[in-house]
Amino acid sequence: MAGRRPRARLRTVLALTAATALAPLAPLQATAADGQPARARQPAPAHRPAASPCHGPVRPASQMTVEPCDTPARIIDKAAHTVPTAAQHAWQQREVTAFTHFGMNTFTGREWGSGTEDPKWFAPPRADMDQWMRAYKAAGAEQVMLTVKHHDGFVLYPSRYTPHTVRASPGRPDIVGAYVRAARAAGLKVGLYLSPSDGAELPHAWHARWVEEIRRKHAEGKPLSLPERVALADRGRAPAGLGRFGNGSPVTERTIPTLVPGDDRADAVRDGRLPSFTVRADDYDAYYLNQVYELLTQYGPVEELWLDGANPWADAGITQKYAVRQWFETIRRLSPRTVVFQGPQGVRWVGNEQGVARETEWSVTPSAVDPWSVLSGGLPNDSTDADIGSRAKLLAPTTRYLQWYPAEADVSIRPGWFHHPWERPKTPAQLLDLYEKSVGRNASLLLNVPPGRSGRIGAADVASLTAFGRAVRETYGRDLLAGGRGTGARDRNVTFDRVGLGEDLRHGQRVERFAVEARTGGTWRRIAAGTTVGHRRVLALPAPVTADAVRVRVLAARAAPRLKPVTAHLSRW
């Protein structure tokens, strides 16, 4: 890589590309052939003293510990050398994931179910998943994500561990199996959503008391929350599961998988073809780990596992303390390259459900606790703070860990997450705007497109997705600067209204502030400016610009930036 740098500089002068001015705090450094910081070879001392954790070079890693002896400069250096794992890096290249909310709520008209629903109500005449995949691919999605179990606890595959599954539905359809096969056949990566919260598993006695309290509250004319309104509408039905969520059961030694009578996996577990683990867990944690095991051994490996942090019943006083370290370790052992949403060395929530990333979006975030011990990576306020990765946050006295933790921006094409016939999808222009404000701000776009009761995605949704995908390809599929690179031409004018930047994430995220300049008639002028770059930064200009050269000036950085070539585009919308 180091040997190519002079040629890149020459192209900068002669062609339409970027010239990078490095901030004083980020001097250029030599690099080895593999792209890692080069280290001078020196004879080893006869007696090597014990290495201090706060001296010596900082080695790239996806998670780092902030030591008490670390200086502010060393903490920033650690942040500059915090890099993605191979799985995280691959995930960030998949810029759009299609989310599929499909389940019991599709047939009840609800957004949050209760867990008391009858499995027979889930009765799609057909689940046309090939049609789903065609629609998702038309939008440019490279990965798809299915809600295997939403908060109501209804499971879209025939799990051995609960009666509340498709096993009790008409036709007993294995929705998960069909979805994974259709996605793989379409060349799409796969993610699965498994809600930790589970209404079907609410303790029955507690639920009965809670419903009586809701009835009294309603009779007194007091306002009800959404979970309370849903419970009241259930007319006294009991949760459909076995009462394991927040039941106060003791933590004991358990074996995962927990074999059931007549278990078809018994021989494979016994002879080692399937792994088994000993854990310490209460009733619900054992249930959840058994479901994780089923998904990853029967349908995996998968590229992403989505652990939603919502608990609809928390305000009613029922909570479940999750042993998340065991979850993460089990997932890692069963599927090492699975990226876990809200997990360590995984991905994080962007902080809203509008699909919009921050103008300053860092993939390196600090934590006061070990990210392996909590959901949400130890970020405060459920990742909703406006600033989660600035120097001030990194240098806060509470910071104990640094981690690579990129953002995922979730949003639905419709007002609701599940399909409701009376709702209408967003327009292609709205979707393109969301793309530029998520993917274009160093996040991945998680776009929910829910099928209806017919088992198909609506025609209006398909039309909007198709036009959106075409707009992205027409706008960003062609780099208007590419024709001038390396040609020696200096007088070819290009008209554009979008500028694209990117960092080579293998070396981390480093740019803190930059400006974009264009040359017209021999004069350079600033046309845009920003803070973070990351995987991709798209800058929408207020009006088209015609120029014969474009350059990027890095005004502040945590270390030597590794920018990709600047690109220019003209919007078709």
N, C-alpha and C positions, 0 to 999 in steps of 0.2 A: 504493500500500500504506500509506504513512504517513497518508493521509487517513482510512483506515478504522479506525485504532487506537482512537480514543475510543469508537466504537460497540461495538467488541469489549469494551472495558472495561465498558461499560454492561451488556452481556449477562452479563458475569461476575457483576455484582452482582445482577441480577434473575433469572438462570436457572441451570440446572444445567450449569455449565461450569467452566473452570479459571481461577484467579487466579494470576498469575505474579509472584513476588517475585524481583527480579534481585539477584544477588550484587554487592557493591561493586566487584569487579574487572571487572564487565561492564556498564558504563553503556549506556543506550540511545543509539543513534545515528540520525541522520536518514537516510532512504533515498530514492533516486530512484525514478521510476515503474517502472523495470525491475527493482527489487529490489536493485540494487547500491548499495554505500555512496555516498551523495551527496557531491559535492565542491564546495566553495565556489568560485565563479568570481571570479578575481582577475586584474587586468591583468598581462599577461606582462611580466617585467622586460626592460629594454633589452638587458642582457647576462646570459644564463642560464648560471650556472656548471655545470660537468660534474656530473651527478647521481651521488651516492654510492649504492652498492647497499644501504647500511644506513640511508638516510634517505628520507623521503617516505612516502606511504601505501602499504600492502601491497595489491596488486591480487589479487583472487581468481584461483586457478589450480589445476589438478589435480595439479601437481608443482611444488615450490619448492626452490630451492637455499638451504642455510643458509650464509651468508657468515661468514668469520672475524670480521668486525666486528659481527655481529648480537648484540645484548644478549639476555639471557634473556627479557625482556618482548617483544622483537620476534620471537623464535622462537615464542613462544606465540601472538602475533598472527598470524604466518604460518600456524600450525597451525589457528587459528580461521578463516582465510580460504582454506584448502585445500578445494576443492570438487570434486564429481564432474564428469566430462565428461558430455555429453548421453547417450552410450551407457551409461555407468556408472549414471547416474540412472535411465534406463529399465530397466536390469537390476535395480536394487534394488526397483523397483515389482513385478517378477515374483517373488513371494515363494517360490513352490514350483516347482522344476524336477524332472521325472521323468527318472531316469537309466535307460538301457536297456543292461545288459550282455548282449550276445548275440554269440556268435562260436564259434570253435573249441572253447573250453572248455565251452560248452553241451553238446557232443557227446562230450567226453572225460571229463567229470566233474572236471576240474581247476579250480583257481582261477588259478594261474599256469602257462601253457603253456610249452613249450620252444622252439618254432619248427621242430621237426623233424616235425610232424604232417603227415599226408597231406591235401591239400585236399579229397579225395573224402569224407573223414569228415564234412565240413560238409554235411549233407543234410537240411534241414528239409523235410517234405512240403509245407508251406505256411507262409508268414510272414504271419499275419493282422494286419497293422499297423493296420487300422481298429479292430480289437478292442483293440489296445494303446492307441490314442489315446482311445477311449471310456473305458477304465479310468483313464488318466492324468487326463483331464478330470474324471471323477467324484471324483478325489482333490483337485481344485482346482488342478492344475498349469496353469501358463500357458506353460511352455517344456518341451521335451523334449531329451534328450541321448543320442546313440548312440555306443557304442564302435566306431568305424570300424576301429581297429587297436589291439589290446591288446598286452601285452608280448611275446606269442608271435609277433607280426609278421604274422599272417594278416589280410588286408585284405578288407573287406566290399563292395568295389566293384572292377570290372575295371581295376585300375591298369596303366598301361603299363610300370611300372618294376620289377616283381617278378613271379616266377612263383607266388608264394605268395598267391593271391587267389581270389575266387569264380569267376574265369574258368576255373579248373580244377576247380570243384565241379559236382556234378550239377545240370543245368539252368542253370548259369552265372547265378545270380540277382544282380541289382544291388540289394543290400540297402539301401545308402545312398540310392540314387535313390528307391526305393519308400518308405523311411522319411520322407525330406524331403517327398515329395508328399503322403503321408498326414497328416503334421503340418500342412503348410500348409492342406490341405483342412479340417482340424479347427480351424483358427484358432489354432494353437499356434506359438510362436517355436521356433527350432531351434538346437541346439548340437551340435557334433561333437567327439569325443574322439579324438585321434591320439597314441598313445604315442610319445614320443621313443625309449625303449628298445625294442629289436627283436631277439628271440631268433633269428628266421629269418635275420638278417644277421650272426650271430656268425661270425668267421673260421673256416674249416673246419679248418685245421691246429691252431689253438689249441684248438678244440672237441674234436678227437680226443685231444689231450694231456690236456685237462681230464677227459674221461671216463675215461681210464686212471688218473688220479690218484684219481678217485672210486671206481673199482673196488678199488684197493689199500686205500683208506681203509675201504671197506665190509668187505673181507676181514679187516681188522684189528679189526673190531668197533667202529670209531669212529662217533660220531653224525654224521648227514648233515643239511645244511640242506635247506629245501624245494626250491630249484633243483637241488641235488645229487640228491635223491631222484627228482625228475622226470627228470633226465638219465639216471640209472641205469635207470629204467623204460623209457626209450626204446630200450634194447637196441642201442645203437650207431648209431642213425640220425643222419645228418648234418643240419645246418641247411638249411632249404629255400630260402634266399635266395642272394645273391651275395657274401656275406662282407664287407660294407662297414662293419659296426659296430665301431669301435675297431681298424681294421686298420692304422693308422699311415700312411695314404695322404697324399701331399703336398697342400697347399692350393694350388690353381691357379685361374685364371680360368675360369668356367663360365657358360653361358647357361641361364637359367630362362625358359620350359620348355626342357628338353633334348629336342629332337625325336628320335623313334625312327623306324626305317624304316617307311614307309607311314603316318606320323602323320596322322590326319585333321584336325589343327589347323594344318598347315603353311601353307595359304593364308591363314588368319585371322591367324596370327602375322606372315606376310610383309607383308600389307597393313595391319596395325595394328589390326585388329578385336579381336585379343587382344594384351595387353601382353607384353613380354619384358624381362628384366633381366639385367644382367651382375653376377655375384657372384664372390667368392673363397671357395672351399669345398673341403673334402676329399670323398672319395667318399660318405660317409654324409650329410653336410650337404646335398650336392647332391641325394641321393635324397630326403631329408626335405622339402627345399624344393620339389622337383618334385611330391611328394604334396600338400603344402599348396596348390600352384598348381592341381592337378587338383580338389581339393575346393572351393576358393573360386571357380573359374571354371566348373565343371560343376554344382555343387550350391548355390552361394552366391547372394547373400551370406547368411551365417549370423550369428546374434546372439552366439554364444559358441564359442570354440575352446579345448578343454581339453588342456593340456600336462601330463601326469602326470610327476612328478619321480622316480618309482621306477626303480631299476636292479637287477633281481634278480641280476645277475652281477658287481656291483661287488666283493663280497668274494672272488670268484674271480680278481680281477685284471684284468678287462676293462672298460674305460671308454671313453667317447666324449666328447671335448670339443666341446660344441655352440657354434656361432657364433650365439648367440641374438639378438644385435643385428640380424643380417641376417634372422633369422626374423621378428622383430617388425616390422622395416621392410617386409618383403615382405607380411606380413599386412595392415599398415596401408595399403599401396598398393593391394592387391587388394580389400580389404573394410574401409573406414575405420571403420565402426561396429561391427565385431566386437570384443567384449570377450574378452580372452585370460586364461584362468586361469593364474596364475603369471607373467603378463606385465605390462609397464608400463601404467599407466592401465587396468588390468584388475581382476581379483578374485583373492583369495588363499584358501588353505586355512585352515580354522578351526583346525586343529592336532590333530584327532582324527577317527576314522571312526565315532564314536558319534552324530553329528548334534547335538552339544551345543555351544553357543557359551559364551563366558565371561560371567560376571555383569557384567564391565566389558569391553565390546567396542568398540574404537575403529575407525573407518573411516579415520582418519588415522594413518599409521605412519611412523616414521623409518627411514632407511637410511644405512649408511656408504658405500655405493657407488651409482653411477648405476643406477637401476632398469632402464634399457634394456640394461644389460650383463650381467644375471644372471637366472636363474629365481628365483622366490619373492620378487621385489622387494627383495632384499638383507636380508630378515629373518633373524636368526640362528636356528639350531637348527630349521630347517624349519618355522617359524611355530608351534612347540609351546610357546613360553614362556608362562607365565601372564600376564605383563604385556608388551604389545608397543606400547602407545601412551600411557602415562602421561606426566605432565610430566617425571618423572625420566628416562624414555627419550628424550623429545624433546630434553632439555637435556644429554644425555650428550655428552662431548667427541668421540665418534666420529661423531655425527650430521652428515651432509653434505647429506641430501635429506629432504624431507617429501613424502608422496604420499597421494592418496586411493586407498585399497586395501581395499575392503569384504570381509567374510568370507563364504565359502560353506561350509556345514556338510553334509558328505556322510555318508550312512548307507544301509544296505540294509534292505529290508523283511524279508529272510531273513538267516540267519547268514552265508551266503556272498554274494559279488557276482554270481556266475553261478548259474543255476538248477540245483538238485540235488533230485531227487524226494523224498528222505527229509527235507528240511527243511520247516519250517512258517513262515508269515509272522507278523509282529508283529500284535498286536491293534489295533483302532481306538483304544482308550484309550492304548496305548503310542505310537501315531503322533501322537495329539493332544498328549501330553506332550512329544514331540520337537519338534512344531511350536512350542509355547510356549517351549521352551528353545533354539530356533534363530531362527525368525522373530521371536519375542518377545524376543530379545536382540540385535537389530540384525545378523542374518545372514540369508542366503537358505538355504532347506532344499533340498538336492539328494538326493532320495529315489530310491534304486535299486529298480526293480521288474523283475526279469529274466524274459523269456519262457522257456518250456521247449523241449524238442526238437520238440514238436508245432508250434511256431511260434505258440503262444498263451500268454497269461498265465493262470496257474492260477486256478480258480474261487475258492479260498480267498483268494488275493491280491486278486482283484477285489472280493470281499465286504468285506474289510478296508479297502481303499481307498475304496469307496463309503461305508461307514459313517464313516470318518474325514473324508471331504469333507463329509458331511452334518453331522457334529459341529462342524466349523469354521464352516460357514455358520450353523448354529443358534446357536452361541455368539457369533461375532464378526460375523456379518452384520447384526446389529441393535445399535445404540448406544442403551442405555437412557436416556442423558441427552439424546438428540436431541430428544425431544418437548418438553422444557422450555426449550430455547434460544430466546430472543427472545420468549417468551410473556408474561413478567412474572410467571409463577407462582412462588411461593416455598414453597408448602406441600405440594407433591407429593412423597411419599416414593418412593424407588426402592431395590430390593434387588438387590445385585450381589456377585460374588465375584472379578471380574477387572477390572483397570483398565488401559486402554491409553493410551500416550503416544507422541508422535512429534515429530521436528524436521523443519523444512523444509530438506531437504538441499541445496537450491540455494544456501543460505547457509552450508553446512558443518555440522559436528558440534561442538557447543559445550558442552553441559551436562556437568558433572563430578560433580554431586551434587544430589539432589533429595529431597523428601518429598511424600507425598500425604496430604491431610487431608479428612475428611468431616464434615459438620455434621448432628448429630442433636439435636433438641430445643433448638436454638439454641446448642449447644456444638460447637466444632471439636475434633477429635482426630485424631492421626496414625494412619493405617491401613497405610501402606507407605512404604518408602524405597529408594533405589538410587543408582547412580552414573551410568553412561552411558545415553543414550536412543537417539539415532541415528534410523534410518528408523522403527523401531517398537520399543517396549518394552511387554511385557505383564507385569503383576504379578499373580500368583495369591495371593489373600488366604487366610489360614488358615481363615477362616469367613466366611459371607455377612454383608454390612453393609447396614443400611437407613439411608438418609440423604436429606436434601432438597437438598444441595449438595455438590460436590466441588471441591477446588482443589489445584493443584500449586505448591509453593514451591521455586524453584531456589536452592539453597544455595551453589553454586559453579559458575562457568562461565568459559570462555576468552574469551568476548565476549558481546554481547547475544544471548540465546537467541531462536530463532525457533520456538516451540512450536506444534504443531497443537492443535486443541481436544482436551481430555481426553475419553476415552470410558469407558463402564462396561458390563459384560457379566455374564451369569449363565450359568455352565457347565451343560450338560445332562448331564454325565458325572460 
